[in-house]
């Protein structure tokens, strides 16, 4: 990531031509953010997925299993993507993904996760481990599926394991939302995911509708600029369609009850 791109991250949006685009990849870099991203690309059956690195010139993606007895492994990033598989066939569930770029007085990191269908343990312990540098991590991950709009989730911001208080943290979504939070005294950010799904998209796709969000923070420490981001998918509130269906049913019921009254008045 070039110095100009680094400085532009907090301004939002995407301004092409930045230094992270050093690899060609199958999908174009998203236009909704300049923050570093690890996005799922093509799936290869149930046991592998291509993870694409955007806005970060990472040479490798570190894959961390929820089973803390397994050592993390690095997957080479070639043409902007790396093939990610479970670290062991019998250990699935949430695998943490992490990438880093360091150059010219700047350190950029991106984190996300991928869930494999094989059962596994909770990722909470893995998420809480210190990897060094600036880290922005969720306290926990959704049990099944993606995050959901309108739900609250805790994230922790720390530098070399120490919590950072009062730091500006920005959320951007592929639906066009941009929200600013600040970490509290314990470095915790209480994030409310925006309710920003287009009703037309929900009508077409139902609960399978998906969008992406990224949460990122930027600080300067000892003359070095640090940028850390965490991204993931989220879906519509499952109650959205129920509320809509209930409203329509209530309206139809009201119309049906009104018909006899209108007839009696005319009589």
C-alpha positions, 0 to 999 in steps of 0.5 A: 500500500502506497503512502498516498493510499494509506493516507486515503483509507479514512477518507472512504471510497476507492481511488484506483491506482494505489500501490496494493494493486500489484497482483492481477486477480479474477475479481476487481478490487471493491470500490466501496472501501480503500481498507485492506480486505481478505475476501472469499473467491471461488470455492473448491468443493467443501474443503477449499476456498480461494481467498483474495487479498485486496488493498494490501500487497501481502505475500502470504495469508496465515491460516489459524485453526480454532484448535490451539494445538495446531500450528498456524500455516502460511499460504502463498499469495499468487496473483492476488489470492491464496488457496485456503484449506483446513489445517487438518481434515477432522478440524473444521469450523472457523479458521482465522485468516491474517495477512500483513504488509510492511514497507516504507514506515507503514505496517498494514494488516487484514484479518477475516475468517472462513468457516469449514463445514467439519465440526470444530471448537470455538474460535474465542481463544484464538481471537484473543491471542496476541500476534503483535502490532496493531490488531483489531479483532472480534471478541467472538464470531457468529455460530453459524452463517454471517453476521446480521444487520442490526446486531451488536458485536464486540471488537477489541483494539490493541497494540502489542497486546495492550488495549488502546483507548479513545481510538477512532474506528471506522466501519464501511459496508458494501451497501454504502454505510460509513459509521465511526466508533471509538474504543473505550478504556478497555480497547473495546468497540461496541459495533452496531451493524447498520440496517442497510440492505435494500428491501428489493435485494431481500425480496429477490434473495431472501436470507441468502442475501449477502453484503460485506463490511470492514472495520479498521483503525489507524494509529502512528507509533514511534514514527511508524504508521499502523493500519489494521482491519477486520472484514467479513460478510453479513446478511439481512435481519431474518425478522425483516421479511416476517415483519413485512409479511405480518404487515401485509397480512394485517393490512389485508385483514383490515381491508377484509373487515372493512368490506362488511362495514362499507356494505352496511353503510351503503345499505 
